[in-house]
Amino acid sequence: MTCLQQPAWDIFCRVIDNYGDAAVCWRLARQLHAEHGCQVRLWIDHLAALHALNPVVNDSEPAQRVDGVEVRVWREADFAAGAGDAIDAITMPDVVVEAFGCGLPDTYSERLASSVLSATTSCPPGHRPIWITLEYLSAEAWVASHHGLPSPHPRLDIDRYFFFPGFSADTGGLLREVDLKLRCAVFQGHDEAIDAFWKRFGWLSPSPGATAISLFGYENPHLGGLLDVWSKGDTPVCLAVTDSRIRPDVLRWLGQAVAGTGESVRRGNLEIRFLPFLTQDDYDLLLWACDWNFVRGEDSFVRAQWAARPFVWHIYPQQENTHGVKLEAFLDNYCADLPAGLQSAFRSLWRTWNGQSADGGVAVGKISAVEAGGQLAAAWAQLASDGGVLLQHASDWSNGLIRQQDLAGKLVDFCRKKRSKA
């Protein structure tokens, strides 16, 4: 183990639902290697999800190296109690990241707890590897007070450290490559780059004066209300629909069963373009190319903020309206500097989109499609008329976040400080 020069990191990722966990872990793994010189091994239980995000990943190869990252399939059998030779062959890292409460295999945890760094390394001899529990992103106030705290393992003699991503300097920050904002600015500042992006999928850029909107989300019974508004409005709208769980809702509104990739359909002043499931790099370009972005989950939520465009977040639904609390916490932060009227409309749009009532309460199953459609129409009309203010606000918000250190850098610094105190 060479913990100061080329530290070895293991990242464990279990794909629970959709692609969010894999997306975050893959971005983190690539950045740790590319920008911090780390030797990174990503253990993931569903290679197909990673392949969708980066087709260079071979979803039938259990061990491979992509973008400098060692990718390994996480198979329980390889860590079973009887798999002694296989377990012994695994070199323990300097740092292990347990992503989003996925847990670690018992046999791996036991070896981790009993491992000590060699006195031949530049690290203090006898120090155990650092175990990081990477949590989900939240803007809630309590996050800062819990970030970085140790949590003794209930069975083993090793601490785990909570690492909370967040929006303030006293949290774990957000994932952001060092050149991300420059790449975004260069792309958005060159019409030729935007034209080339659309041409790759068989279209011209949206017509001048049209509002380009990307749509990536979960199932949403209120989508029809917005589609009605856009199709009947005075301003042309070009809606780019990626392959996600909300796509069938678009098709139902259109009254058709399927739509092929590259197909486009017009209804009034609304043009709907059907895109494939995009790689991470292409999805960034889509966010940069659009005027508004409807996103979901965690990874696309963060990337939409770096795109510096107005956006709407479809938060992952949780029991007991936990997601509603998280939604309100972010809105409180994001809307703080908006004019009162725009703030009200922005909150209304986000809340209705997420099945919440206009005052932020739970409304799933209680609000009719007609009522939701009316709320969405009213909110959109006000927001669309003040697009310049919202665009400037999105830029200011993004620039404010970029002044903070990014998540990967904070992780590296956190582990370095823990090591120096050993």
Secondary structure as UniProt FT lines:
FT   TURN            3..5
FT   STRAND          8..13
FT   HELIX           20..36
FT   STRAND          39..44
FT   HELIX           47..53
FT   TURN            55..56
FT   TURN            59..60
FT   STRAND          63..66
FT   TURN            67..68
FT   STRAND          69..73
FT   HELIX           76..79
FT   TURN            81..82
FT   HELIX           84..88
FT   STRAND          95..99
FT   TURN            100..101
FT   HELIX           106..114
FT   TURN            119..120
FT   TURN            125..126
FT   STRAND          130..134
FT   TURN            141..142
FT   HELIX           143..146
FT   TURN            147..148
FT   STRAND          150..152
FT   STRAND          159..163
FT   TURN            169..170
FT   TURN            178..179
FT   HELIX           180..188
FT   HELIX           191..199
FT   TURN            200..202
FT   TURN            208..209
FT   STRAND          211..215
FT   TURN            221..222
FT   HELIX           223..232
FT   STRAND          237..241
FT   TURN            245..246
FT   HELIX           247..254
FT   TURN            261..262
FT   STRAND          264..267
FT   TURN            268..269
FT   STRAND          270..274
FT   HELIX           280..289
FT   STRAND          292..296
FT   TURN            297..298
FT   HELIX           299..306
FT   TURN            307..308
FT   STRAND          311..314
FT   HELIX           319..321
FT   HELIX           322..334
FT   TURN            335..337
FT   HELIX           340..353
FT   TURN            354..355
FT   TURN            358..359
FT   TURN            364..366
FT   HELIX           369..385
FT   HELIX           387..402
FT   HELIX           407..420
//
